Amino acid sequence: MKTSDKGIELIERYEGLRLTAYKCVNTEKYYTIGYGHYGADVTAGMQINQTQAEAYLKQDLATAEAAVNKYCTSFTPNQNQYDALVSFAYNCGAGNLKKLVSGRAAATVAEKITEYNKSGGKVLAGLVRRRAEEKALFLEPVGTTQQKAEGSNMGVTISNCGHDENNRYSGGAAGDQTGGEWQLRAWYNKPWDCVLRFEDAATAALIAQMARAAAQNNLVGYDQNQRGTFWQHLAASDYKPENITIKCEADCSSGVAAIVKGAGYRLGNAAMKNVSTAAYTGNLKSVLKAAGAKVLTDRKYLTSDAYIRAGDILLNERHHTTIAVTSGSNAGSGTTQTPAASTFKATGTATCTGNGVRIRTGGGTNYGILTSVNKGAAMQIDGTKQNGWYHVCYNGVVGYMHPSYVKTAATAQQPATGFTIKATCTGNGVRIRKGGGTGYAILTAAYKGDALLLDGTKQNGWYHVKKGNTVGYMHPNYVKQ
């Protein structure tokens, strides 16, 4: 785990930025410089530039993160808890962090963190405020849209069709009376003989979406003796399982074949349109291979869900088959994506601000993973969103990325006109950035009492400010009108 932008912003805010060496308290052994960098390498009168300050920040962050990773073993911190502990370690050191967390539950750590508010035996108001904010962050629940959901594999989900409402292969009523005849469930080891993969990203995504929709439509049930009726009603419903309004049946192989065939019609893929819905588990491998699927037999695809990708078809020959609707933790490795940029109309550019951030088939963590992107990767955006997620294109792969990790290209700096509202800065070393967020480049820093001008506009909640001749954006916590 790494410190998030929220944690870094907290550290920067309380440490402040000083480019000349200083002592917060005269009794301190060493001097401090940059963003709270303290040690024997800082000497009286020492001066650094912004680049050197950033380098010290990166170095000290790594030290604090290593301490948290080493000593926080009695509970597994979520992202907010991790950020709070890194801020604490950055300020108080590894020794105090060890005392704070060793053998303690999270609730006790939250209670004790505010006790570390002294320097030289005296309670300092700044430390009281910092510990209070660290405690609040530690106790703040991690939302479902945060990287907690994006950064860890919660297990692959499959669309599984295996028995009727009587737990038999035939004889039941049409439709899914129990919700379990065709259902979404966790991946399991059948064992599987092979995985059949359509490597084109759009094709795989559509297969996964259709398999999910079929499982969620309780008008679609299971019966080997009526296995052809699902295809009949799928074809009559624009090849969209969610549009089926008449009770019908499939078994595992006819359901898979019908979905692939229906996807072929929706995509205009002749080979997929030729798939026979009479296929069964004994010949499904050859049928889908002829339609363009790649046959994967490496052990890593068969005994674990880590390398499974949304849209993959798992086959236990002559017994069972199913479709994965989400992807595993390593699903982006070793696959080839067919460029889909021809249907993507870019209106701007962006960069990724995190490592291992997933591009998904839709706007949410329940959608399949197409690929993963690392910090600094250049992408295109088309200006649209789904559930708040950006529609992006990266190296020809088109999908959706969580907005927390998308930094849109900054527009040209606005002219310094209309800045008539007077304000002051309330913190030290507060950064003025090119855009409203910590992912934007730093233009300069402001200090407590510095005069500012506002034009009344905001970006992502950040004030549009003018300091001297510099125009940019500042976090609202440090702007007082």
ABEGO torsion letter per residue (X at the ends): XBBBAAAAAAAAAAAEBBABBBBABAABABBBBEBGBBEAABBBGBBBBAAAAAAAAAAAAAAAAAAAAAABAABBBBAAAAAAAAAAAAAAEAAAAAAAABGBBAAAAAAAAAABABBGGBBBAAAAAAAAAAAAAAABBBBAABAAAAABBAEBBBBBBABBAAGBABGBBBEBAAGAABBBBBBBBOBBABBBBBABAAAAAAAAAAAAAAAABAABBBBAAAAAAAAAAAAAAGGBAAABABBBBBBAAAAAAAAAAAAAAAAGBAAAAABBAABBAAAAAAAAAAAGBBBBABAAAAABAAABBBGBBBBBBGABBBBBABBBAAAABGBBBBBAAAABBBABBBBBABBGBBBBABBEAABBBABBBBBGBBBBBAGBBBGGBBBBBBGGBBBBBBAAABBBBBBBBBBBBGBABBBBBABBGBBBBABBEAABBBABBBBBGBBBBBAGBBBGGBBBBBBEABBBBBBAAABBX
